[in-house]
Amino acid sequence: MELADRDCIPCRGGVPPMELDRARELLAELDRGWALNEAGHLERQYGFGNFVEAMDFANRVTEIAEAENHHPDLHIAWARCVVEIWTHKIQGLTESDFFFAAKADRVFREDFSRS
């Protein structure tokens, strides 16, 4: 089963963030472009042809966030959208963060990439 096919599981807190080694393993399963930023969050910048496409992508990611009850930070500018993901309740990463990242990748690949 691909990461994008897995459901995000709401975190209730009280669990430790994912170990760095496990995060690196899961990072290798995502599309290129994802990295762990200085805060230890997952982050990827997606590129588009214009501002409208970037907003359309952000709106699609918003739909996923609502359906999964897992909400990333979105940073939108002309021709780009940065998606930053972490589990706020534990201030770190869980497997669900990687599931969400894979879902964003799938939307980008299927609806926005210019292969």
DSSP file (Angstrom, degrees, kcal/mol; ACC not computed):
  #  RESIDUE AA STRUCTURE BP1 BP2  ACC     N-H-->O    O-->H-N    N-H-->O    O-->H-N    TCO  KAPPA ALPHA  PHI   PSI    X-CA   Y-CA   Z-CA
    1    1 A M              0   0    0      0, 0.0     2,-0.1     0, 0.0     5,-0.0   0.000 360.0 360.0 360.0 131.3    0.0    0.0    0.0
    2    2 A E    >   -     0   0    0      1,-0.1     3,-1.3     3,-0.0     4,-0.4  -0.357 360.0-114.7 -73.2 155.9    1.4    3.4   -1.0
    3    3 A L  G >  S+     0   0    0      1,-0.3     3,-1.6     2,-0.2   100,-0.1   0.884 115.8  59.3 -57.1 -39.0    1.7    6.1    1.6
    4    4 A A  G 3  S+     0   0    0      1,-0.3    -1,-0.3    98,-0.2    95,-0.0   0.692  99.1  58.6 -66.6 -17.9   -0.9    8.2   -0.2
    5    5 A D  G <  S+     0   0    0     -3,-1.3     2,-0.3     2,-0.1    -1,-0.3   0.517  88.7  92.4 -88.0  -5.7   -3.5    5.4    0.3
    6    6 A R  S <  S-     0   0    0     -3,-1.6     2,-0.3    -4,-0.4    97,-0.1  -0.662  76.9-121.4 -92.3 145.1   -3.2    5.5    4.1
    7    7 A D        -     0   0    0     -2,-0.3     2,-0.2     1,-0.1    92,-0.1  -0.606  25.4-113.4 -83.9 142.2   -5.5    7.5    6.2
    8    8 A C        -     0   0    0     -2,-0.3    -1,-0.1    91,-0.1    89,-0.0  -0.550  27.9-143.0 -70.7 137.9   -4.1   10.1    8.6
    9    9 A I        -     0   0    0     -2,-0.2    87,-0.2     0, 0.0    59,-0.0  -0.918  20.0-117.3-107.1 120.0   -4.7    9.2   12.2
   10   10 A P        -     0   0    0      0, 0.0     2,-0.5     0, 0.0    60,-0.1  -0.297  26.4-132.0 -58.4 134.9   -5.5   12.1   14.5
   11   11 A C        -     0   0    0      1,-0.1    78,-0.1    83,-0.0     3,-0.1  -0.757  17.4-169.0 -90.2 130.6   -2.9   12.5   17.2
   12   12 A R        -     0   0    0     -2,-0.5    -1,-0.1     1,-0.3     2,-0.1   0.386  43.5-117.5 -97.5   1.9   -4.3   12.9   20.7
   13   13 A G  S    S+     0   0    0      1,-0.1    -1,-0.3     3,-0.0    77,-0.1  -0.242  83.0  95.3  87.9 178.0   -0.9   13.9   22.2
   14   14 A G        +     0   0    0      1,-0.2    -1,-0.1    75,-0.2    76,-0.1   0.577  67.4 104.0  75.4   9.3    1.1   12.1   24.8
   15   15 A V  S    S-     0   0    0      3,-0.0    -1,-0.2     0, 0.0     3,-0.1  -0.918  73.9-112.2-118.9 149.2    3.3   10.3   22.3
   16   16 A P        -     0   0    0      0, 0.0     3,-0.1     0, 0.0    76,-0.1  -0.453  38.8 -98.6 -75.9 152.7    6.9   11.2   21.4
   17   17 A P        -     0   0    0      0, 0.0    77,-0.2     0, 0.0     3,-0.1  -0.261  54.8 -79.7 -61.5 158.3    7.7   12.5   17.9
   18   18 A M        -     0   0    0     75,-3.1    75,-0.3     1,-0.1     2,-0.1  -0.257  50.6-103.2 -59.2 143.5    9.0   10.1   15.4
   19   19 A E     >  -     0   0    0      1,-0.1     4,-2.2    -3,-0.1     3,-0.3  -0.401  28.1-119.1 -66.2 147.1   12.7    9.1   15.6
   20   20 A L  H  > S+     0   0    0      1,-0.2     4,-2.3     2,-0.2     5,-0.2   0.857 111.8  56.3 -59.0 -39.3   14.9   10.8   13.0
   21   21 A D  H  > S+     0   0    0      1,-0.2     4,-1.8     2,-0.2    -1,-0.2   0.910 109.2  46.1 -61.6 -42.0   16.0    7.5   11.4
   22   22 A R  H  > S+     0   0    0     -3,-0.3     4,-2.4     2,-0.2     5,-0.2   0.894 110.2  54.2 -67.5 -39.6   12.4    6.5   10.8
   23   23 A A  H  X S+     0   0    0     -4,-2.2     4,-2.4     1,-0.2    -2,-0.2   0.906 107.9  50.0 -60.4 -41.0   11.6   10.0    9.4
   24   24 A R  H  X S+     0   0    0     -4,-2.3     4,-1.5     2,-0.2    -1,-0.2   0.883 108.5  52.9 -66.1 -37.7   14.5    9.6    6.9
   25   25 A E  H  < S+     0   0    0     -4,-1.8     4,-0.4     1,-0.2     3,-0.3   0.944 113.7  42.2 -60.5 -48.1   13.2    6.2    5.8
   26   26 A L  H >X S+     0   0    0     -4,-2.4     3,-1.4     1,-0.2     4,-0.5   0.848 107.1  61.6 -70.2 -33.5    9.7    7.6    5.1
   27   27 A L  H >< S+     0   0    0     -4,-2.4     3,-1.2     1,-0.3    -1,-0.2   0.864  98.2  58.6 -58.4 -36.2   11.2   10.7    3.4
   28   28 A A  T 3< S+     0   0    0     -4,-1.5    -1,-0.3    -3,-0.3    -2,-0.2   0.683 100.1  57.9 -67.9 -17.8   12.8    8.4    0.9
   29   29 A E  T <4 S+     0   0    0     -3,-1.4    -1,-0.2    -4,-0.4    -2,-0.2   0.573  93.6  84.0 -88.5 -10.1    9.3    7.1    0.0
   30   30 A L  S << S-     0   0    0     -3,-1.2     3,-0.1    -4,-0.5    72,-0.1  -0.443  92.7 -88.4 -86.8 164.5    8.0   10.6   -1.0
   31   31 A D    >   -     0   0    0      1,-0.1     3,-1.0    -2,-0.1    -1,-0.2  -0.242  60.5 -78.9 -63.1 160.5    8.5   12.3   -4.3
   32   32 A R  T 3  S+     0   0    0      1,-0.2    -1,-0.1    -3,-0.1     3,-0.1  -0.241 110.2  52.2 -59.6 149.2   11.6   14.4   -4.8
   33   33 A G  T 3  S+     0   0    0      1,-0.4    12,-0.4    -3,-0.1    -1,-0.2   0.115  74.4 118.8 111.8 -20.8   11.6   17.8   -3.3
   34   34 A W    <   +     0   0    0     -3,-1.0    -1,-0.4    -7,-0.2     2,-0.3  -0.540  34.1 163.3 -78.7 144.8   10.7   17.0    0.3
   35   35 A A  E     -A   43   0A   0      8,-1.8     8,-2.1    -2,-0.2     2,-0.6  -0.964  43.3-106.4-149.4 164.2   13.1   17.8    3.1
   36   36 A L  E     -A   42   0A   0     -2,-0.3     6,-0.2     6,-0.2    -2,-0.0  -0.878  42.2-146.4 -92.2 123.0   13.2   18.2    6.8
   37   37 A N    >   -     0   0    0      4,-2.8     3,-2.1    -2,-0.6    -1,-0.0  -0.154  34.3 -84.4 -82.6-176.6   13.5   21.9    7.6
   38   38 A E  T 3  S+     0   0    0      1,-0.3    -1,-0.1     2,-0.1    -2,-0.0   0.783 130.3  53.4 -60.3 -28.6   15.4   23.5   10.5
   39   39 A A  T 3  S-     0   0    0      2,-0.1    -1,-0.3    53,-0.0     3,-0.1   0.521 120.1-108.8 -83.6  -5.4   12.3   23.0   12.8
   40   40 A G  S <  S+     0   0    0     -3,-2.1     2,-0.2     1,-0.3    -2,-0.1   0.638  75.9 134.5  85.3  15.2   12.2   19.3   11.9
   41   41 A H        -     0   0    0     45,-0.1    -4,-2.8    51,-0.1    -1,-0.3  -0.619  63.1-106.8 -93.2 155.2    9.0   19.7    9.8
   42   42 A L  E     +AB  36  85A   0     43,-2.4    43,-2.6    -2,-0.2     2,-0.3  -0.635  46.8 177.5 -75.2 138.3    8.4   18.2    6.4
   43   43 A E  E     +AB  35  84A   0     -8,-2.1    -8,-1.8    -2,-0.3     2,-0.3  -0.992  14.9 169.4-149.7 138.7    8.6   20.8    3.7
   44   44 A R  E     - B   0  83A   0     39,-1.9    39,-2.7    -2,-0.3     2,-0.5  -0.989  22.4-144.1-146.8 139.9    8.3   21.0   -0.1
   45   45 A Q  E     - B   0  82A   0    -12,-0.4     2,-0.4    -2,-0.3    37,-0.2  -0.920  17.1-159.4-102.2 125.7    8.0   23.8   -2.5
   46   46 A Y  E     - B   0  81A   0     35,-2.7    35,-1.9    -2,-0.5     2,-0.3  -0.854   9.5-142.4-102.4 138.8    5.8   23.1   -5.6
   47   47 A G  E     + B   0  80A   0     -2,-0.4     2,-0.2    33,-0.2    33,-0.2  -0.795  20.8 176.7-105.6 147.1    6.2   25.1   -8.7
   48   48 A F        -     0   0    0     31,-2.6     3,-0.1    -2,-0.3    65,-0.0  -0.813  41.1-109.3-137.7 174.1    3.5   26.3  -11.1
   49   49 A G  S    S-     0   0    0     -2,-0.2     2,-0.3     1,-0.1     3,-0.0   0.681  93.1 -12.2 -81.8 -19.4    3.0   28.4  -14.2
   50   50 A N  S  > S-     0   0    0      1,-0.1     4,-1.6    28,-0.0    -1,-0.1  -0.955  77.6 -84.1-166.4 179.9    1.2   31.2  -12.4
   51   51 A F  H  > S+     0   0    0     -2,-0.3     4,-2.4     1,-0.2     5,-0.2   0.874 119.0  57.5 -67.7 -38.8   -0.5   32.4   -9.2
   52   52 A V  H  > S+     0   0    0      1,-0.2     4,-2.7     2,-0.2    -1,-0.2   0.910 106.5  48.9 -61.7 -43.0   -3.9   30.9  -10.1
   53   53 A E  H  > S+     0   0    0      2,-0.2     4,-2.5     1,-0.2    -1,-0.2   0.903 110.1  51.7 -63.3 -40.5   -2.4   27.4  -10.4
   54   54 A A  H  X S+     0   0    0     -4,-1.6     4,-2.4     1,-0.2    -2,-0.2   0.916 112.2  46.3 -61.9 -42.1   -0.6   27.8   -7.1
   55   55 A M  H  X S+     0   0    0     -4,-2.4     4,-2.5     2,-0.2    -2,-0.2   0.896 110.0  53.4 -67.1 -40.3   -3.9   28.8   -5.5
   56   56 A D  H  X S+     0   0    0     -4,-2.7     4,-2.0     2,-0.2    -2,-0.2   0.926 110.8  47.0 -60.1 -44.1   -5.8   25.9   -7.2
   57   57 A F  H  X S+     0   0    0     -4,-2.5     4,-2.6     2,-0.2     5,-0.2   0.936 110.6  51.7 -62.1 -46.5   -3.2   23.5   -5.8
   58   58 A A  H  X S+     0   0    0     -4,-2.4     4,-2.2     1,-0.2    -2,-0.2   0.891 109.1  51.2 -58.5 -39.7   -3.5   25.0   -2.3
   59   59 A N  H  X S+     0   0    0     -4,-2.5     4,-1.8     2,-0.2    -1,-0.2   0.880 109.1  50.3 -66.5 -37.1   -7.3   24.7   -2.4
   60   60 A R  H  X S+     0   0    0     -4,-2.0     4,-1.8     2,-0.2    -2,-0.2   0.908 110.6  49.4 -65.8 -40.9   -6.9   21.0   -3.4
   61   61 A V  H  X S+     0   0    0     -4,-2.6     4,-2.6     1,-0.2    -2,-0.2   0.874 107.6  55.8 -64.3 -36.4   -4.5   20.5   -0.5
   62   62 A T  H  X S+     0   0    0     -4,-2.2     4,-2.4    -5,-0.2    -1,-0.2   0.898 104.3  52.8 -61.8 -40.9   -7.1   22.2    1.8
   63   63 A E  H  X S+     0   0    0     -4,-1.8     4,-2.2     2,-0.2    -1,-0.2   0.912 110.6  47.2 -61.1 -42.5   -9.7   19.7    0.7
   64   64 A I  H  X S+     0   0    0     -4,-1.8     4,-2.7     2,-0.2     5,-0.2   0.926 109.7  54.1 -63.6 -44.4   -7.4   16.9    1.7
   65   65 A A  H  X>S+     0   0    0     -4,-2.6     5,-1.7     1,-0.2     4,-1.2   0.906 110.7  45.4 -58.4 -43.5   -6.6   18.5    5.0
   66   66 A E  H  <5S+     0   0    0     -4,-2.4    -1,-0.2     2,-0.2    -2,-0.2   0.913 114.0  48.4 -67.8 -41.7  -10.3   18.8    5.9
   67   67 A A  H  <5S+     0   0    0     -4,-2.2    -2,-0.2     1,-0.2    -1,-0.2   0.865 120.8  36.8 -66.0 -35.5  -11.1   15.2    4.8
   68   68 A E  H  <5S-     0   0    0     -4,-2.7    -1,-0.2     2,-0.2    -2,-0.2   0.536 100.8-130.8 -93.7  -8.7   -8.1   13.9    6.8
   69   69 A N  T  <5S+     0   0    0     -4,-1.2     2,-0.4    -5,-0.2    -3,-0.2   0.920  72.4 119.3  53.0  46.4   -8.4   16.3    9.7
   70   70 A H      < -     0   0    0     -5,-1.7    -2,-0.2    -6,-0.2    -1,-0.2  -0.933  49.0-161.1-143.3 112.4   -4.7   17.0    9.3
   71   71 A H        -     0   0    0     -2,-0.4    15,-0.2    15,-0.1    17,-0.2  -0.861   5.1-168.0-115.6 113.7   -3.8   20.6    8.6
   72   72 A P        -     0   0    0      0, 0.0     2,-0.5     0, 0.0    13,-0.2  -0.322  31.6-104.7 -82.3 170.6   -0.5   21.7    7.1
   73   73 A D  E     -C   84   0A   0     11,-3.0    11,-2.7    -2,-0.1     2,-0.5  -0.859  35.7-157.8 -91.4 134.7    0.8   25.3    6.8
   74   74 A L  E     -C   83   0A   0     -2,-0.5     2,-0.6     9,-0.2     9,-0.2  -0.964   9.4-167.7-117.1 130.5    0.6   26.6    3.2
   75   75 A H  E     -C   82   0A   0      7,-2.5     7,-2.9    -2,-0.5     2,-0.4  -0.957  14.6-169.4-119.6 109.6    2.7   29.4    2.0
   76   76 A I  E     +C   81   0A   0     -2,-0.6     2,-0.3     5,-0.2     5,-0.2  -0.854  16.6 150.1-110.6 134.1    1.5   30.7   -1.4
   77   77 A A  E >   -C   80   0A   0      3,-2.4     3,-2.0    -2,-0.4     2,-0.2  -0.852  59.2 -47.8-144.2 179.1    3.2   33.1   -3.7
   78   78 A W  T 3  S-     0   0    0      1,-0.3   -27,-0.1    -2,-0.3   -30,-0.1  -0.360 124.0 -10.6 -58.5 122.4    3.3   33.8   -7.4
   79   79 A A  T 3  S+     0   0    0     -2,-0.2   -31,-2.6     1,-0.1     2,-0.3   0.617 124.2  76.6  65.7  17.7    3.9   30.4   -9.2
   80   80 A R  E <   -BC  47  77A   0     -3,-2.0    -3,-2.4   -33,-0.2     2,-0.4  -0.998  50.0-168.1-154.8 154.6    4.7   28.5   -6.0
   81   81 A C  E     -BC  46  76A   0    -35,-1.9   -35,-2.7    -2,-0.3     2,-0.5  -0.968  13.2-154.9-140.5 123.3    3.1   26.9   -3.0
   82   82 A V  E     -BC  45  75A   0     -7,-2.9    -7,-2.5    -2,-0.4     2,-0.5  -0.870   7.9-158.4 -99.1 128.7    5.2   25.6    0.0
   83   83 A V  E     -BC  44  74A   0    -39,-2.7   -39,-1.9    -2,-0.5     2,-0.5  -0.939   8.5-173.5-108.6 123.8    3.6   22.9    2.0
   84   84 A E  E     -BC  43  73A   0    -11,-2.7   -11,-3.0    -2,-0.5     2,-0.4  -0.979   8.1-173.8-121.1 124.6    4.9   22.5    5.6
   85   85 A I  E     +B   42   0A   0    -43,-2.6   -43,-2.4    -2,-0.5     2,-0.3  -0.952  19.1 131.9-127.8 135.0    3.7   19.6    7.6
   86   86 A W        -     0   0    0     -2,-0.4     2,-1.0   -15,-0.2     7,-0.2  -0.941  58.6 -95.8-164.3 165.5    4.1   18.4   11.2
   87   87 A T  B >>> -D   92   0B   0      5,-2.9     5,-1.4    -2,-0.3     3,-1.1  -0.789  32.5-162.8 -92.4 106.4    1.8   17.2   14.0
   88   88 A H  G >45S+     0   0    0     -2,-1.0     3,-0.5     1,-0.3    -1,-0.2   0.848  82.1  64.2 -57.7 -39.6    1.1   20.3   16.0
   89   89 A K  G 345S+     0   0    0      1,-0.3    -1,-0.3    -3,-0.1   -75,-0.2   0.793 118.7  24.4 -60.7 -30.0   -0.1   18.5   19.1
   90   90 A I  G <45S-     0   0    0     -3,-1.1    -1,-0.3     2,-0.3    -2,-0.2   0.355 101.4-126.5-114.9   3.4    3.3   16.8   19.7
   91   91 A Q  T <<5S+     0   0    0     -4,-1.0     2,-0.3    -3,-0.5    -3,-0.2   0.878  81.6  67.8  52.5  42.3    5.5   19.5   17.9
   92   92 A G  B   <S-D   87   0B   0     -5,-1.4    -5,-2.9   -76,-0.1     2,-0.3  -0.900  88.4 -62.9-164.7-168.5    7.1   16.8   15.8
   93   93 A L        +     0   0    0    -75,-0.3   -75,-3.1    -2,-0.3     2,-0.3  -0.684  35.9 177.7 -99.2 146.2    6.5   14.2   13.1
   94   94 A T    >>  -     0   0    0     -2,-0.3     3,-1.0   -77,-0.2     4,-0.8  -0.837  48.4 -98.5-128.9 170.8    4.2   11.2   12.9
   95   95 A E  H >> S+     0   0    0     -2,-0.3     4,-1.9     1,-0.2     3,-0.8   0.861 120.2  66.2 -59.3 -34.5    3.6    8.7   10.1
   96   96 A S  H 3> S+     0   0    0      1,-0.3     4,-2.5     2,-0.2    -1,-0.2   0.820  92.5  60.8 -58.9 -30.8    0.4   10.6    9.3
   97   97 A D  H <> S+     0   0    0     -3,-1.0     4,-2.1     1,-0.2    -1,-0.3   0.888 106.8  45.5 -62.9 -37.7    2.5   13.6    8.3
   98   98 A F  H <X S+     0   0    0     -4,-0.8     4,-2.2    -3,-0.8    -2,-0.2   0.845 109.6  54.6 -74.1 -34.4    4.2   11.5    5.6
   99   99 A F  H  X S+     0   0    0     -4,-1.9     4,-1.7     2,-0.2    -2,-0.2   0.929 110.4  47.2 -61.5 -43.9    0.8   10.1    4.5
  100  100 A F  H  X S+     0   0    0     -4,-2.5     4,-2.2     1,-0.2    -2,-0.2   0.918 109.5  52.7 -64.9 -43.3   -0.4   13.7    4.0
  101  101 A A  H  X S+     0   0    0     -4,-2.1     4,-2.4     1,-0.2    -1,-0.2   0.909 108.5  51.0 -58.2 -42.3    2.7   14.6    2.1
  102  102 A A  H  X S+     0   0    0     -4,-2.2     4,-2.2     1,-0.2    -1,-0.2   0.853 107.5  53.2 -65.1 -34.6    2.2   11.7   -0.3
  103  103 A K  H  X S+     0   0    0     -4,-1.7     4,-2.0     2,-0.2    -1,-0.2   0.900 108.9  49.0 -66.3 -40.9   -1.4   12.8   -0.8
  104  104 A A  H  X S+     0   0    0     -4,-2.2     4,-2.3     1,-0.2    -2,-0.2   0.912 110.5  51.6 -64.0 -41.9   -0.2   16.3   -1.8
  105  105 A D  H  X S+     0   0    0     -4,-2.4     4,-3.1     1,-0.2     5,-0.2   0.915 107.3  52.8 -59.3 -43.3    2.4   14.7   -4.2
  106  106 A R  H  X S+     0   0    0     -4,-2.2     4,-2.7     1,-0.2     5,-0.3   0.920 109.1  48.5 -61.1 -44.8   -0.4   12.6   -5.8
  107  107 A V  H  X S+     0   0    0     -4,-2.0     4,-2.4     2,-0.2     5,-0.5   0.926 113.6  47.8 -60.9 -44.6   -2.5   15.7   -6.5
  108  108 A F  H  X>S+     0   0    0     -4,-2.3     4,-2.3     2,-0.2     5,-2.2   0.948 114.2  45.6 -62.4 -48.9    0.4   17.6   -7.9
  109  109 A R  H  <5S+     0   0    0     -4,-3.1    -2,-0.2     3,-0.2    -1,-0.2   0.924 119.8  39.6 -59.4 -46.5    1.5   14.7  -10.1
  110  110 A E  H  <5S+     0   0    0     -4,-2.7    -1,-0.2    -5,-0.2    -2,-0.2   0.809 132.2  18.6 -78.1 -30.0   -2.0   13.9  -11.4
  111  111 A D  H  <5S+     0   0    0     -4,-2.4    -3,-0.2    -5,-0.3    -2,-0.2   0.596 130.7  25.2-120.3 -13.2   -3.3   17.4  -11.9
  112  112 A F  T  <5S+     0   0    0     -4,-2.3    -3,-0.2    -5,-0.5    -4,-0.1   0.641  83.6 102.4-130.8 -21.1   -0.5   20.0  -12.0
  113  113 A S      < -     0   0    0     -5,-2.2     2,-0.6    -4,-0.2   -65,-0.1  -0.392  54.3-147.7 -75.3 148.7    2.8   18.6  -13.2
  114  114 A R              0   0    0      1,-0.1    -1,-0.1    -2,-0.1    -5,-0.0  -0.671 360.0 360.0-111.7  72.8    4.0   19.2  -16.7
  115  115 A S              0   0    0     -2,-0.6    -1,-0.1    -6,-0.2    -2,-0.0   0.496 360.0 360.0 -66.2 360.0    5.9   16.0  -17.4
